[in-house]
Amino acid sequence: MTDARPRKHSVTLRGHRTSISLEDDFWDAFREIAEAEGKGVNELTAEIDEARGLSSGLASAIRLYVLRHYRG
């Protein structure tokens, strides 16, 4: 098991660098999903960011995306 504390990871959204705090397990799963979909992490992050609206934070939206992916 990896560290359960969130760590900051840098991504680029619309040409600007930003940080997202995710636990290592979520980050690893997110990278695996992006690769399986033939997308870069930045591209998939941008898609999630556009779809999330303002009701949730980006890190939460990514965690939910990962959860929904594996729940099928």
Gaussian input, Z-matrix of N, CA and C with variables (Angstrom, degrees):
# hf/3-21g

backbone

0 1
 N
 C     1     B1
 C     2     B2     1     A1
 N     3     B3     2     A2     1     D1
 C     4     B4     3     A3     2     D2
 C     5     B5     4     A4     3     D3
 N     6     B6     5     A5     4     D4
 C     7     B7     6     A6     5     D5
 C     8     B8     7     A7     6     D6
 N     9     B9     8     A8     7     D7
 C    10    B10     9     A9     8     D8
 C    11    B11    10    A10     9     D9
 N    12    B12    11    A11    10    D10
 C    13    B13    12    A12    11    D11
 C    14    B14    13    A13    12    D12
 N    15    B15    14    A14    13    D13
 C    16    B16    15    A15    14    D14
 C    17    B17    16    A16    15    D15
 N    18    B18    17    A17    16    D16
 C    19    B19    18    A18    17    D17
 C    20    B20    19    A19    18    D18
 N    21    B21    20    A20    19    D19
 C    22    B22    21    A21    20    D20
 C    23    B23    22    A22    21    D21
 N    24    B24    23    A23    22    D22
 C    25    B25    24    A24    23    D23
 C    26    B26    25    A25    24    D24
 N    27    B27    26    A26    25    D25
 C    28    B28    27    A27    26    D26
 C    29    B29    28    A28    27    D27
 N    30    B30    29    A29    28    D28
 C    31    B31    30    A30    29    D29
 C    32    B32    31    A31    30    D30
 N    33    B33    32    A32    31    D31
 C    34    B34    33    A33    32    D32
 C    35    B35    34    A34    33    D33
 N    36    B36    35    A35    34    D34
 C    37    B37    36    A36    35    D35
 C    38    B38    37    A37    36    D36
 N    39    B39    38    A38    37    D37
 C    40    B40    39    A39    38    D38
 C    41    B41    40    A40    39    D39
 N    42    B42    41    A41    40    D40
 C    43    B43    42    A42    41    D41
 C    44    B44    43    A43    42    D42
 N    45    B45    44    A44    43    D43
 C    46    B46    45    A45    44    D44
 C    47    B47    46    A46    45    D45
 N    48    B48    47    A47    46    D46
 C    49    B49    48    A48    47    D47
 C    50    B50    49    A49    48    D48
 N    51    B51    50    A50    49    D49
 C    52    B52    51    A51    50    D50
 C    53    B53    52    A52    51    D51
 N    54    B54    53    A53    52    D52
 C    55    B55    54    A54    53    D53
 C    56    B56    55    A55    54    D54
 N    57    B57    56    A56    55    D55
 C    58    B58    57    A57    56    D56
 C    59    B59    58    A58    57    D57
 N    60    B60    59    A59    58    D58
 C    61    B61    60    A60    59    D59
 C    62    B62    61    A61    60    D60
 N    63    B63    62    A62    61    D61
 C    64    B64    63    A63    62    D62
 C    65    B65    64    A64    63    D63
 N    66    B66    65    A65    64    D64
 C    67    B67    66    A66    65    D65
 C    68    B68    67    A67    66    D66
 N    69    B69    68    A68    67    D67
 C    70    B70    69    A69    68    D68
 C    71    B71    70    A70    69    D69
 N    72    B72    71    A71    70    D70
 C    73    B73    72    A72    71    D71
 C    74    B74    73    A73    72    D72
 N    75    B75    74    A74    73    D73
 C    76    B76    75    A75    74    D74
 C    77    B77    76    A76    75    D75
 N    78    B78    77    A77    76    D76
 C    79    B79    78    A78    77    D77
 C    80    B80    79    A79    78    D78
 N    81    B81    80    A80    79    D79
 C    82    B82    81    A81    80    D80
 C    83    B83    82    A82    81    D81
 N    84    B84    83    A83    82    D82
 C    85    B85    84    A84    83    D83
 C    86    B86    85    A85    84    D84
 N    87    B87    86    A86    85    D85
 C    88    B88    87    A87    86    D86
 C    89    B89    88    A88    87    D87
 N    90    B90    89    A89    88    D88
 C    91    B91    90    A90    89    D89
 C    92    B92    91    A91    90    D90
 N    93    B93    92    A92    91    D91
 C    94    B94    93    A93    92    D92
 C    95    B95    94    A94    93    D93
 N    96    B96    95    A95    94    D94
 C    97    B97    96    A96    95    D95
 C    98    B98    97    A97    96    D96
 N    99    B99    98    A98    97    D97
 C   100   B100    99    A99    98    D98
 C   101   B101   100   A100    99    D99
 N   102   B102   101   A101   100   D100
 C   103   B103   102   A102   101   D101
 C   104   B104   103   A103   102   D102
 N   105   B105   104   A104   103   D103
 C   106   B106   105   A105   104   D104
 C   107   B107   106   A106   105   D105
 N   108   B108   107   A107   106   D106
 C   109   B109   108   A108   107   D107
 C   110   B110   109   A109   108   D108
 N   111   B111   110   A110   109   D109
 C   112   B112   111   A111   110   D110
 C   113   B113   112   A112   111   D111
 N   114   B114   113   A113   112   D112
 C   115   B115   114   A114   113   D113
 C   116   B116   115   A115   114   D114
 N   117   B117   116   A116   115   D115
 C   118   B118   117   A117   116   D116
 C   119   B119   118   A118   117   D117
 N   120   B120   119   A119   118   D118
 C   121   B121   120   A120   119   D119
 C   122   B122   121   A121   120   D120
 N   123   B123   122   A122   121   D121
 C   124   B124   123   A123   122   D122
 C   125   B125   124   A124   123   D123
 N   126   B126   125   A125   124   D124
 C   127   B127   126   A126   125   D125
 C   128   B128   127   A127   126   D126
 N   129   B129   128   A128   127   D127
 C   130   B130   129   A129   128   D128
 C   131   B131   130   A130   129   D129
 N   132   B132   131   A131   130   D130
 C   133   B133   132   A132   131   D131
 C   134   B134   133   A133   132   D132
 N   135   B135   134   A134   133   D133
 C   136   B136   135   A135   134   D134
 C   137   B137   136   A136   135   D135
 N   138   B138   137   A137   136   D136
 C   139   B139   138   A138   137   D137
 C   140   B140   139   A139   138   D138
 N   141   B141   140   A140   139   D139
 C   142   B142   141   A141   140   D140
 C   143   B143   142   A142   141   D141
 N   144   B144   143   A143   142   D142
 C   145   B145   144   A144   143   D143
 C   146   B146   145   A145   144   D144
 N   147   B147   146   A146   145   D145
 C   148   B148   147   A147   146   D146
 C   149   B149   148   A148   147   D147
 N   150   B150   149   A149   148   D148
 C   151   B151   150   A150   149   D149
 C   152   B152   151   A151   150   D150
 N   153   B153   152   A152   151   D151
 C   154   B154   153   A153   152   D152
 C   155   B155   154   A154   153   D153
 N   156   B156   155   A155   154   D154
 C   157   B157   156   A156   155   D155
 C   158   B158   157   A157   156   D156
 N   159   B159   158   A158   157   D157
 C   160   B160   159   A159   158   D158
 C   161   B161   160   A160   159   D159
 N   162   B162   161   A161   160   D160
 C   163   B163   162   A162   161   D161
 C   164   B164   163   A163   162   D162
 N   165   B165   164   A164   163   D163
 C   166   B166   165   A165   164   D164
 C   167   B167   166   A166   165   D165
 N   168   B168   167   A167   166   D166
 C   169   B169   168   A168   167   D167
 C   170   B170   169   A169   168   D168
 N   171   B171   170   A170   169   D169
 C   172   B172   171   A171   170   D170
 C   173   B173   172   A172   171   D171
 N   174   B174   173   A173   172   D172
 C   175   B175   174   A174   173   D173
 C   176   B176   175   A175   174   D174
 N   177   B177   176   A176   175   D175
 C   178   B178   177   A177   176   D176
 C   179   B179   178   A178   177   D177
 N   180   B180   179   A179   178   D178
 C   181   B181   180   A180   179   D179
 C   182   B182   181   A181   180   D180
 N   183   B183   182   A182   181   D181
 C   184   B184   183   A183   182   D182
 C   185   B185   184   A184   183   D183
 N   186   B186   185   A185   184   D184
 C   187   B187   186   A186   185   D185
 C   188   B188   187   A187   186   D186
 N   189   B189   188   A188   187   D187
 C   190   B190   189   A189   188   D188
 C   191   B191   190   A190   189   D189
 N   192   B192   191   A191   190   D190
 C   193   B193   192   A192   191   D191
 C   194   B194   193   A193   192   D192
 N   195   B195   194   A194   193   D193
 C   196   B196   195   A195   194   D194
 C   197   B197   196   A196   195   D195
 N   198   B198   197   A197   196   D196
 C   199   B199   198   A198   197   D197
 C   200   B200   199   A199   198   D198
 N   201   B201   200   A200   199   D199
 C   202   B202   201   A201   200   D200
 C   203   B203   202   A202   201   D201
 N   204   B204   203   A203   202   D202
 C   205   B205   204   A204   203   D203
 C   206   B206   205   A205   204   D204
 N   207   B207   206   A206   205   D205
 C   208   B208   207   A207   206   D206
 C   209   B209   208   A208   207   D207
 N   210   B210   209   A209   208   D208
 C   211   B211   210   A210   209   D209
 C   212   B212   211   A211   210   D210
 N   213   B213   212   A212   211   D211
 C   214   B214   213   A213   212   D212
 C   215   B215   214   A214   213   D213

   B1=1.4598
   B2=1.5313
   B3=1.2864
   B4=1.4616
   B5=1.5166
   B6=1.3042
   B7=1.4553
   B8=1.5248
   B9=1.3178
   B10=1.4631
   B11=1.5234
   B12=1.3198
   B13=1.4591
   B14=1.5294
   B15=1.3243
   B16=1.4708
   B17=1.5258
   B18=1.3244
   B19=1.4637
   B20=1.5128
   B21=1.3108
   B22=1.4640
   B23=1.5282
   B24=1.3270
   B25=1.4604
   B26=1.5258
   B27=1.3068
   B28=1.4605
   B29=1.5150
   B30=1.3237
   B31=1.4659
   B32=1.5184
   B33=1.3211
   B34=1.4652
   B35=1.5198
   B36=1.3252
   B37=1.4618
   B38=1.5155
   B39=1.3057
   B40=1.4619
   B41=1.5324
   B42=1.3135
   B43=1.4560
   B44=1.5179
   B45=1.3211
   B46=1.4626
   B47=1.5202
   B48=1.3255
   B49=1.4609
   B50=1.5260
   B51=1.3125
   B52=1.4539
   B53=1.5187
   B54=1.3095
   B55=1.4623
   B56=1.5165
   B57=1.3266
   B58=1.4591
   B59=1.5165
   B60=1.3232
   B61=1.4638
   B62=1.5155
   B63=1.3245
   B64=1.4663
   B65=1.5180
   B66=1.3149
   B67=1.4491
   B68=1.5257
   B69=1.3257
   B70=1.4677
   B71=1.5249
   B72=1.3228
   B73=1.4674
   B74=1.5266
   B75=1.3192
   B76=1.4640
   B77=1.5205
   B78=1.3185
   B79=1.4630
   B80=1.5272
   B81=1.3385
   B82=1.4688
   B83=1.5257
   B84=1.3314
   B85=1.4679
   B86=1.5268
   B87=1.3190
   B88=1.4662
   B89=1.5245
   B90=1.3226
   B91=1.4720
   B92=1.5249
   B93=1.3385
   B94=1.4639
   B95=1.5274
   B96=1.3161
   B97=1.4665
   B98=1.5212
   B99=1.3251
   B100=1.4675
   B101=1.5225
   B102=1.3172
   B103=1.4623
   B104=1.5270
   B105=1.3234
   B106=1.4737
   B107=1.5284
   B108=1.3272
   B109=1.4650
   B110=1.5262
   B111=1.3227
   B112=1.4582
   B113=1.5178
   B114=1.3251
   B115=1.4602
   B116=1.5169
   B117=1.3144
   B118=1.4463
   B119=1.5177
   B120=1.3176
   B121=1.4577
   B122=1.5295
   B123=1.3174
   B124=1.4705
   B125=1.5214
   B126=1.3206
   B127=1.4647
   B128=1.5247
   B129=1.3286
   B130=1.4589
   B131=1.5304
   B132=1.3143
   B133=1.4624
   B134=1.5250
   B135=1.3209
   B136=1.4643
   B137=1.5316
   B138=1.3293
   B139=1.4658
   B140=1.5245
   B141=1.3209
   B142=1.4638
   B143=1.5209
   B144=1.3204
   B145=1.4623
   B146=1.5290
   B147=1.3215
   B148=1.4658
   B149=1.5198
   B150=1.3178
   B151=1.4622
   B152=1.5314
   B153=1.3200
   B154=1.4655
   B155=1.5123
   B156=1.3205
   B157=1.4513
   B158=1.5177
   B159=1.3018
   B160=1.4578
   B161=1.5205
   B162=1.3269
   B163=1.4618
   B164=1.5237
   B165=1.3344
   B166=1.4630
   B167=1.5241
   B168=1.3182
   B169=1.4499
   B170=1.5112
   B171=1.3128
   B172=1.4631
   B173=1.5203
   B174=1.3246
   B175=1.4717
   B176=1.5252
   B177=1.3223
   B178=1.4687
   B179=1.5202
   B180=1.3187
   B181=1.4669
   B182=1.5293
   B183=1.3154
   B184=1.4719
   B185=1.5200
   B186=1.3205
   B187=1.4710
   B188=1.5303
   B189=1.3342
   B190=1.4650
   B191=1.5231
   B192=1.3276
   B193=1.4639
   B194=1.5264
   B195=1.3221
   B196=1.4676
   B197=1.5237
   B198=1.3296
   B199=1.4667
   B200=1.5222
   B201=1.3288
   B202=1.4687
   B203=1.5184
   B204=1.3212
   B205=1.4700
   B206=1.5227
   B207=1.3116
   B208=1.4643
   B209=1.5147
   B210=1.3161
   B211=1.4605
   B212=1.5243
   B213=1.3374
   B214=1.4553
   B215=1.4703
   A1=108.54
   A2=115.45
   A3=120.80
   A4=110.21
   A5=115.55
   A6=122.08
   A7=110.28
   A8=117.04
   A9=121.28
   A10=112.47
   A11=117.81
   A12=119.92
   A13=109.85
   A14=116.58
   A15=118.84
   A16=110.88
   A17=114.50
   A18=121.54
   A19=108.08
   A20=115.19
   A21=119.87
   A22=110.47
   A23=114.44
   A24=122.32
   A25=106.50
   A26=116.77
   A27=121.07
   A28=111.03
   A29=115.49
   A30=122.79
   A31=107.49
   A32=115.49
   A33=120.94
   A34=108.88
   A35=115.97
   A36=122.67
   A37=108.77
   A38=115.34
   A39=121.46
   A40=111.84
   A41=115.39
   A42=121.51
   A43=115.35
   A44=118.24
   A45=121.52
   A46=110.28
   A47=116.29
   A48=121.32
   A49=108.89
   A50=115.26
   A51=121.54
   A52=108.19
   A53=116.64
   A54=121.41
   A55=110.21
   A56=114.28
   A57=121.72
   A58=106.63
   A59=116.83
   A60=120.64
   A61=109.32
   A62=115.28
   A63=122.15
   A64=109.61
   A65=115.73
   A66=120.98
   A67=108.89
   A68=116.72
   A69=121.04
   A70=112.55
   A71=117.84
   A72=120.20
   A73=111.61
   A74=117.23
   A75=119.71
   A76=111.01
   A77=116.74
   A78=120.05
   A79=110.79
   A80=117.22
   A81=120.87
   A82=111.00
   A83=116.50
   A84=120.47
   A85=110.86
   A86=116.56
   A87=120.80
   A88=110.65
   A89=116.97
   A90=120.48
   A91=111.26
   A92=117.33
   A93=121.18
   A94=111.00
   A95=116.93
   A96=121.17
   A97=109.99
   A98=117.07
   A99=120.44
   A100=110.35
   A101=116.96
   A102=120.58
   A103=111.28
   A104=116.62
   A105=120.74
   A106=111.40
   A107=116.92
   A108=121.35
   A109=112.20
   A110=116.62
   A111=120.70
   A112=113.13
   A113=115.95
   A114=121.21
   A115=109.71
   A116=115.23
   A117=120.12
   A118=109.71
   A119=116.05
   A120=120.95
   A121=110.56
   A122=117.39
   A123=120.22
   A124=111.30
   A125=116.68
   A126=120.83
   A127=111.37
   A128=116.29
   A129=119.69
   A130=110.64
   A131=117.51
   A132=120.98
   A133=110.52
   A134=117.04
   A135=120.98
   A136=111.19
   A137=117.16
   A138=120.54
   A139=110.58
   A140=116.72
   A141=120.95
   A142=110.00
   A143=116.26
   A144=121.24
   A145=110.89
   A146=117.02
   A147=120.75
   A148=111.95
   A149=117.25
   A150=121.25
   A151=113.34
   A152=117.96
   A153=120.10
   A154=114.66
   A155=118.00
   A156=119.57
   A157=109.78
   A158=116.43
   A159=120.32
   A160=112.72
   A161=117.06
   A162=120.30
   A163=113.61
   A164=117.83
   A165=119.59
   A166=109.59
   A167=115.07
   A168=120.38
   A169=111.01
   A170=116.68
   A171=121.06
   A172=111.65
   A173=118.34
   A174=120.24
   A175=110.79
   A176=117.09
   A177=120.74
   A178=110.78
   A179=117.15
   A180=120.99
   A181=110.78
   A182=117.32
   A183=120.38
   A184=110.47
   A185=117.43
   A186=119.75
   A187=110.67
   A188=116.74
   A189=120.34
   A190=111.54
   A191=117.03
   A192=121.35
   A193=110.02
   A194=116.47
   A195=121.15
   A196=110.22
   A197=117.03
   A198=121.34
   A199=111.49
   A200=116.36
   A201=119.75
   A202=111.71
   A203=116.29
   A204=120.05
   A205=110.87
   A206=117.05
   A207=120.43
   A208=113.47
   A209=117.22
   A210=119.68
   A211=111.16
   A212=115.06
   A213=120.62
   A214=113.23
   D1=139.97
   D2=-179.57
   D3=-90.83
   D4=175.54
   D5=-179.61
   D6=-60.46
   D7=131.28
   D8=-177.20
   D9=-85.07
   D10=-7.81
   D11=179.69
   D12=-79.82
   D13=138.41
   D14=177.55
   D15=-63.67
   D16=145.79
   D17=174.76
   D18=-125.09
   D19=147.95
   D20=179.63
   D21=-79.18
   D22=137.28
   D23=176.46
   D24=-130.18
   D25=137.36
   D26=-179.71
   D27=-90.79
   D28=137.38
   D29=174.14
   D30=-135.74
   D31=165.65
   D32=176.84
   D33=-114.37
   D34=122.40
   D35=177.62
   D36=-121.46
   D37=121.64
   D38=179.72
   D39=50.24
   D40=41.65
   D41=175.78
   D42=82.27
   D43=4.18
   D44=-179.11
   D45=-120.34
   D46=136.73
   D47=176.99
   D48=-76.61
   D49=139.02
   D50=175.35
   D51=-144.83
   D52=161.66
   D53=179.57
   D54=-111.00
   D55=143.09
   D56=176.59
   D57=-125.76
   D58=130.77
   D59=177.73
   D60=-96.63
   D61=114.63
   D62=178.37
   D63=-135.43
   D64=149.39
   D65=172.44
   D66=-67.77
   D67=152.05
   D68=-176.75
   D69=-55.49
   D70=-41.20
   D71=-179.20
   D72=-63.21
   D73=-40.73
   D74=177.08
   D75=-67.35
   D76=-41.75
   D77=179.50
   D78=-61.94
   D79=-44.89
   D80=179.00
   D81=-61.51
   D82=-44.65
   D83=179.82
   D84=-64.74
   D85=-39.53
   D86=-179.98
   D87=-63.01
   D88=-43.20
   D89=177.16
   D90=-63.28
   D91=-40.20
   D92=178.15
   D93=-62.57
   D94=-42.44
   D95=179.23
   D96=-63.87
   D97=-46.81
   D98=179.67
   D99=-57.74
   D100=-45.05
   D101=-180.00
   D102=-63.70
   D103=-43.25
   D104=179.83
   D105=-63.32
   D106=-30.01
   D107=179.28
   D108=-89.57
   D109=1.05
   D110=178.94
   D111=70.04
   D112=31.45
   D113=-178.20
   D114=-123.92
   D115=157.47
   D116=170.92
   D117=-82.03
   D118=160.05
   D119=178.83
   D120=-59.53
   D121=-41.43
   D122=179.45
   D123=-62.03
   D124=-41.89
   D125=-179.56
   D126=-64.08
   D127=-46.74
   D128=-179.95
   D129=-66.78
   D130=-38.22
   D131=176.71
   D132=-60.63
   D133=-42.72
   D134=179.37
   D135=-63.04
   D136=-39.77
   D137=178.39
   D138=-63.56
   D139=-44.26
   D140=179.47
   D141=-65.57
   D142=-41.05
   D143=179.90
   D144=-60.39
   D145=-43.67
   D146=179.85
   D147=-66.58
   D148=-35.25
   D149=-175.39
   D150=-82.47
   D151=-19.26
   D152=-171.33
   D153=-76.77
   D154=-22.79
   D155=-174.87
   D156=69.24
   D157=-160.82
   D158=-178.03
   D159=-103.72
   D160=7.35
   D161=-175.04
   D162=-80.47
   D163=-14.59
   D164=-179.65
   D165=-144.47
   D166=159.25
   D167=175.97
   D168=-75.30
   D169=161.22
   D170=-177.78
   D171=-64.81
   D172=-43.19
   D173=179.52
   D174=-60.74
   D175=-42.82
   D176=177.79
   D177=-63.33
   D178=-41.28
   D179=179.16
   D180=-62.88
   D181=-38.65
   D182=177.94
   D183=-67.45
   D184=-43.53
   D185=178.28
   D186=-58.80
   D187=-43.91
   D188=178.82
   D189=-65.00
   D190=-37.69
   D191=177.41
   D192=-60.86
   D193=-46.08
   D194=179.33
   D195=-62.80
   D196=-45.94
   D197=179.68
   D198=-59.67
   D199=-46.38
   D200=-179.76
   D201=-65.48
   D202=-36.15
   D203=178.46
   D204=-59.71
   D205=-46.39
   D206=-175.99
   D207=-81.18
   D208=-18.70
   D209=174.49
   D210=-80.14
   D211=-18.47
   D212=176.51
   D213=77.97

